[in-house]
Amino acid sequence: MIDTLTAVMTLLAADEPRNTGPEFGKATPLGLLITVALLVGTFALVWSMNRHLRKLPESFDRDHPEPDQAADEGTVENVDAENADGGKPDKPAAGGGAD
Protein backbone atom coordinates (compact mmCIF):
# COMPACT_ATOMS: atom_id res chain seq x y z
CA MET A 1 0.00 0.00 0.00
CA ILE A 2 2.85 2.36 0.79
CA ASP A 3 4.42 1.60 -2.60
CA THR A 4 1.17 2.55 -4.33
CA LEU A 5 0.96 5.78 -2.35
CA THR A 6 4.56 6.62 -3.20
CA ALA A 7 3.92 5.96 -6.90
CA VAL A 8 0.85 8.22 -6.91
CA MET A 9 2.72 11.00 -5.10
CA THR A 10 5.61 10.71 -7.62
CA LEU A 11 3.22 10.98 -10.56
CA LEU A 12 1.49 13.99 -9.06
CA ALA A 13 4.79 15.73 -8.31
CA ALA A 14 6.08 15.11 -11.85
CA ASP A 15 2.88 16.46 -13.45
CA GLU A 16 3.24 19.91 -14.98
CA PRO A 17 1.12 22.71 -13.50
CA ARG A 18 -2.11 23.38 -15.32
CA ASN A 19 -3.94 26.66 -15.92
CA THR A 20 -0.88 28.85 -16.06
CA GLY A 21 -2.32 31.20 -18.65
CA PRO A 22 -2.83 34.95 -18.25
CA GLU A 23 -6.10 34.43 -16.31
CA PHE A 24 -4.61 32.02 -13.75
CA GLY A 25 -5.04 33.12 -10.14
CA LYS A 26 -7.30 36.08 -10.77
CA ALA A 27 -10.36 36.61 -8.60
CA THR A 28 -13.84 36.50 -10.05
CA PRO A 29 -16.75 38.84 -9.26
CA LEU A 30 -18.28 35.96 -7.29
CA GLY A 31 -15.37 36.12 -4.85
CA LEU A 32 -15.94 39.84 -4.35
CA LEU A 33 -19.64 39.23 -3.79
CA ILE A 34 -18.93 36.56 -1.15
CA THR A 35 -16.42 38.83 0.60
CA VAL A 36 -18.86 41.75 0.68
CA ALA A 37 -21.66 39.49 1.94
CA LEU A 38 -19.43 38.22 4.77
CA LEU A 39 -18.46 41.78 5.72
CA VAL A 40 -22.11 42.90 5.75
CA GLY A 41 -23.07 39.90 7.89
CA THR A 42 -20.24 40.61 10.34
CA PHE A 43 -21.27 44.27 10.57
CA ALA A 44 -24.89 43.27 11.23
CA LEU A 45 -23.89 40.84 13.99
CA VAL A 46 -21.68 43.43 15.71
CA TRP A 47 -24.42 46.07 15.48
CA SER A 48 -27.02 43.69 16.91
CA MET A 49 -24.75 42.60 19.75
CA ASN A 50 -24.05 46.22 20.67
CA ARG A 51 -27.79 46.92 20.84
CA HIS A 52 -28.30 43.95 23.15
CA LEU A 53 -25.35 44.90 25.35
CA ARG A 54 -26.70 48.44 25.79
CA LYS A 55 -29.91 46.97 27.26
CA LEU A 56 -28.02 45.17 30.04
CA PRO A 57 -27.98 46.72 33.50
CA GLU A 58 -24.83 48.34 34.85
CA SER A 59 -24.55 45.68 37.54
CA PHE A 60 -26.22 42.37 38.29
CA ASP A 61 -26.09 42.94 42.06
CA ARG A 62 -29.50 42.72 43.67
CA ASP A 63 -30.62 45.85 45.52
CA HIS A 64 -33.45 44.03 47.31
CA PRO A 65 -32.79 40.27 47.52
CA GLU A 66 -35.56 39.62 50.07
CA PRO A 67 -38.09 38.07 47.63
CA ASP A 68 -35.42 35.68 46.31
CA GLN A 69 -34.37 34.72 49.81
CA ALA A 70 -37.96 34.04 50.85
CA ALA A 71 -38.41 31.68 47.90
CA ASP A 72 -35.14 29.91 48.69
CA GLU A 73 -35.97 29.56 52.39
CA GLY A 74 -39.30 27.94 51.54
CA THR A 75 -37.57 25.44 49.32
CA VAL A 76 -34.93 24.64 51.92
CA GLU A 77 -37.55 24.10 54.64
CA ASN A 78 -39.46 21.61 52.48
CA VAL A 79 -36.32 19.63 51.72
CA ASP A 80 -35.38 19.51 55.42
CA ALA A 81 -38.88 18.36 56.42
CA GLU A 82 -38.87 15.53 53.88
CA ASN A 83 -35.42 14.30 54.88
CA ALA A 84 -35.84 14.56 58.66
CA ASP A 85 -34.81 10.91 59.06
CA GLY A 86 -31.14 11.71 58.48
CA GLY A 87 -31.16 12.52 54.78
CA LYS A 88 -31.90 8.99 53.54
CA PRO A 89 -34.71 8.73 51.00
CA ASP A 90 -37.62 6.40 51.73
CA LYS A 91 -37.47 4.77 48.30
CA PRO A 92 -34.38 3.20 46.70
CA ALA A 93 -32.70 4.99 43.80
CA ALA A 94 -34.14 4.45 40.32
CA GLY A 95 -30.99 2.62 39.22
CA GLY A 96 -31.72 -0.28 41.58
CA GLY A 97 -28.22 -0.17 43.05
CA ALA A 98 -27.55 -1.07 46.67
CA ASP A 99 -26.18 1.48 49.16
Backbone bond lengths (Angstrom), bond angles and torsions (degrees), N, CA, C in turn:
res aa  C-N    CA-C-N  psi(-1)  N-CA   C-N-CA  omega(-1)  CA-C   N-CA-C  phi
1 M - - - 1.445 - - 1.521 110.62 -
2 I 1.328 116.21 -38.91 1.458 119.61 179.52 1.523 110.09 -66.98
3 D 1.340 117.78 -34.99 1.457 120.89 178.37 1.525 110.63 -64.51
4 T 1.324 116.29 -39.45 1.471 120.21 178.53 1.520 110.17 -65.29
5 L 1.325 116.41 -42.89 1.459 120.54 179.50 1.522 110.90 -63.89
6 T 1.303 117.27 -40.56 1.462 121.53 178.29 1.525 110.56 -64.51
7 A 1.332 116.90 -40.09 1.466 120.60 179.82 1.522 110.67 -65.52
8 V 1.330 117.27 -41.29 1.460 120.77 179.49 1.526 110.19 -65.88
9 M 1.325 116.91 -43.35 1.468 120.36 179.42 1.534 111.06 -63.05
10 T 1.344 117.46 -37.75 1.464 121.61 178.69 1.520 110.60 -65.71
11 L 1.330 117.16 -41.82 1.459 120.45 178.83 1.530 111.37 -65.44
12 L 1.326 116.13 -40.70 1.458 118.96 179.57 1.525 111.81 -68.40
13 A 1.313 117.54 -36.21 1.461 120.89 179.31 1.520 111.04 -70.70
14 A 1.325 118.42 -32.83 1.455 121.90 -178.72 1.527 112.06 -80.63
15 D 1.322 117.81 -16.02 1.460 121.46 -178.72 1.529 110.11 -68.56
16 E 1.329 115.14 137.30 1.463 119.77 179.77 1.526 110.11 -72.68
17 P 1.317 117.43 149.21 1.467 119.77 178.49 1.524 111.00 -65.56
18 R 1.321 114.51 142.62 1.463 119.83 179.53 1.519 109.34 -103.08
19 N 1.290 116.97 167.91 1.466 123.70 176.33 1.521 112.21 53.13
20 T 1.304 116.13 54.70 1.451 119.77 178.72 1.525 111.34 -105.55
21 G 1.323 116.07 23.49 1.458 120.13 -179.67 1.523 111.68 -75.07
22 P 1.326 116.67 -172.19 1.468 120.53 -176.99 1.537 113.29 -66.59
23 E 1.328 118.17 -20.58 1.469 121.38 -179.21 1.527 112.95 -93.33
24 F 1.322 118.11 0.10 1.462 121.07 -175.39 1.529 111.11 -69.43
25 G 1.321 116.41 128.44 1.453 121.44 175.14 1.508 115.59 86.91
26 K 1.314 118.01 1.32 1.455 119.66 -179.78 1.527 109.81 -85.88
27 A 1.323 115.29 146.88 1.458 120.54 -179.99 1.523 110.16 -78.72
28 T 1.317 115.23 153.39 1.458 120.53 177.56 1.520 108.85 -103.78
29 P 1.324 117.82 165.78 1.470 119.85 176.32 1.531 112.40 -61.63
30 L 1.319 117.44 -25.66 1.459 120.57 177.20 1.532 110.81 -63.90
31 G 1.307 117.50 -39.03 1.462 121.41 176.52 1.519 111.91 -62.33
32 L 1.320 116.75 -41.04 1.463 121.16 177.08 1.519 110.48 -64.84
33 L 1.322 116.67 -41.03 1.463 120.89 179.34 1.531 110.90 -63.44
34 I 1.313 117.59 -42.44 1.463 121.39 178.77 1.525 110.32 -64.82
35 T 1.323 117.49 -42.63 1.463 121.49 179.16 1.518 111.13 -62.46
36 V 1.320 117.20 -44.69 1.468 120.82 179.43 1.532 110.29 -64.99
37 A 1.326 117.35 -40.98 1.463 120.64 179.34 1.535 110.75 -63.09
38 L 1.324 117.39 -40.59 1.463 120.58 177.56 1.526 111.31 -65.72
39 L 1.328 117.61 -39.73 1.462 120.64 177.88 1.521 111.65 -65.88
40 V 1.335 117.68 -40.80 1.467 121.01 177.92 1.522 110.03 -65.19
41 G 1.316 118.17 -42.31 1.459 121.45 178.00 1.519 111.96 -62.77
42 T 1.322 117.35 -41.40 1.462 121.15 177.93 1.518 110.46 -64.20
43 F 1.325 117.29 -43.66 1.460 121.20 178.09 1.527 110.67 -60.62
44 A 1.329 117.22 -43.15 1.463 120.68 -179.67 1.528 111.30 -64.67
45 L 1.317 118.09 -40.38 1.467 120.88 178.23 1.523 111.80 -65.24
46 V 1.327 117.84 -42.09 1.464 121.33 178.96 1.522 110.05 -65.18
47 W 1.317 117.51 -42.53 1.467 121.81 180.00 1.532 110.22 -63.13
48 S 1.327 116.81 -44.16 1.452 120.77 179.83 1.524 111.54 -65.25
49 M 1.320 117.19 -41.43 1.463 120.17 179.28 1.522 110.69 -64.96
50 N 1.306 118.17 -39.07 1.463 120.56 177.29 1.521 111.27 -63.02
51 R 1.318 117.86 -39.48 1.470 120.38 177.47 1.520 110.50 -62.62
52 H 1.325 117.26 -42.49 1.459 120.43 -179.88 1.528 111.52 -68.43
53 L 1.326 116.90 -38.11 1.460 119.88 179.86 1.525 111.77 -67.93
54 R 1.322 118.31 -31.80 1.465 121.04 177.55 1.519 111.33 -66.19
55 K 1.321 118.41 -26.53 1.462 122.08 -178.55 1.529 112.45 -78.93
56 L 1.327 118.11 -14.24 1.452 121.12 -178.87 1.524 110.70 -71.41
57 P 1.329 117.12 149.46 1.464 119.28 177.25 1.526 110.65 -71.32
58 E 1.335 115.17 162.65 1.455 120.17 179.28 1.530 110.93 -63.25
59 S 1.333 115.75 -37.76 1.449 120.32 -177.66 1.526 108.81 -142.57
60 F 1.316 116.39 151.54 1.453 120.67 178.20 1.530 111.59 -98.69
61 D 1.335 117.18 9.75 1.456 120.35 176.12 1.515 109.25 -68.45
62 R 1.327 115.82 141.10 1.459 119.87 -179.38 1.527 108.89 -87.75
63 D 1.333 116.80 128.45 1.456 120.61 176.23 1.519 110.78 -75.54
64 H 1.330 117.22 -38.95 1.457 122.42 -178.31 1.531 109.01 -129.62
65 P 1.323 118.05 87.73 1.474 119.29 -176.85 1.520 114.00 -83.52
66 E 1.328 119.06 5.09 1.462 120.77 -175.75 1.527 113.89 -57.23
67 P 1.326 120.81 -46.76 1.480 119.11 179.46 1.535 112.49 -59.86
68 D 1.331 117.52 -37.93 1.463 120.07 178.76 1.525 110.65 -67.77
69 Q 1.316 116.36 -40.08 1.462 119.23 179.76 1.520 111.13 -65.78
70 A 1.328 117.26 -39.09 1.461 119.98 179.46 1.525 110.51 -62.47
71 A 1.318 117.31 -40.46 1.467 120.38 179.08 1.524 109.92 -67.15
72 D 1.321 117.66 -40.00 1.460 120.01 179.17 1.520 111.83 -67.68
73 E 1.340 116.73 -40.00 1.463 119.24 -179.41 1.523 110.84 -64.34
74 G 1.328 117.54 -37.52 1.459 119.84 177.54 1.507 111.30 -64.31
75 T 1.291 117.83 -37.75 1.453 121.62 179.47 1.523 110.63 -68.91
76 V 1.322 116.44 -41.86 1.462 120.48 -179.10 1.520 110.18 -65.90
77 E 1.330 118.63 -40.34 1.457 121.09 179.60 1.527 110.98 -62.36
78 N 1.317 118.24 -41.38 1.462 120.65 -179.88 1.528 111.20 -65.17
79 V 1.303 117.44 -39.20 1.461 120.65 179.71 1.513 109.49 -66.46
80 D 1.346 118.04 -41.49 1.460 120.95 179.92 1.523 111.01 -66.09
81 A 1.323 118.01 -38.09 1.462 120.78 -179.34 1.520 111.19 -67.47
82 E 1.320 117.55 -37.24 1.463 120.42 -179.53 1.518 111.70 -71.53
83 N 1.323 117.09 -33.44 1.461 120.97 -176.09 1.527 110.62 -106.06
84 A 1.304 118.68 40.33 1.462 121.75 -178.34 1.519 111.82 -72.10
85 D 1.323 118.51 -14.61 1.454 121.74 -178.12 1.528 112.74 -86.01
86 G 1.314 117.22 23.54 1.465 119.98 177.10 1.508 113.51 101.87
87 G 1.301 118.92 11.30 1.448 121.95 175.61 1.507 114.35 88.37
88 K 1.347 118.58 4.84 1.458 120.32 178.92 1.523 109.19 -93.38
89 P 1.314 118.03 130.30 1.461 119.93 179.34 1.527 111.14 -70.02
90 D 1.332 115.49 152.43 1.458 120.80 179.47 1.516 112.59 -70.05
91 K 1.330 115.92 -34.25 1.465 120.92 -177.00 1.518 109.16 -104.38
92 P 1.345 117.97 149.19 1.462 120.04 177.64 1.531 109.79 -68.91
93 A 1.300 115.64 162.40 1.470 122.05 -179.96 1.522 109.23 -64.15
94 A 1.318 115.74 154.86 1.467 121.92 -177.21 1.516 111.85 -63.62
95 G 1.332 117.96 -25.87 1.460 120.67 -178.27 1.509 113.24 -72.50
96 G 1.333 118.54 -15.23 1.461 120.92 178.42 1.515 113.18 79.50
97 G 1.333 117.19 10.49 1.461 119.88 -179.20 1.515 111.00 -80.81
98 A 1.320 116.65 153.85 1.460 121.17 179.13 1.509 109.28 -87.27
99 D 1.371 116.10 152.97 1.468 120.47 179.07 1.496 111.93 -77.79
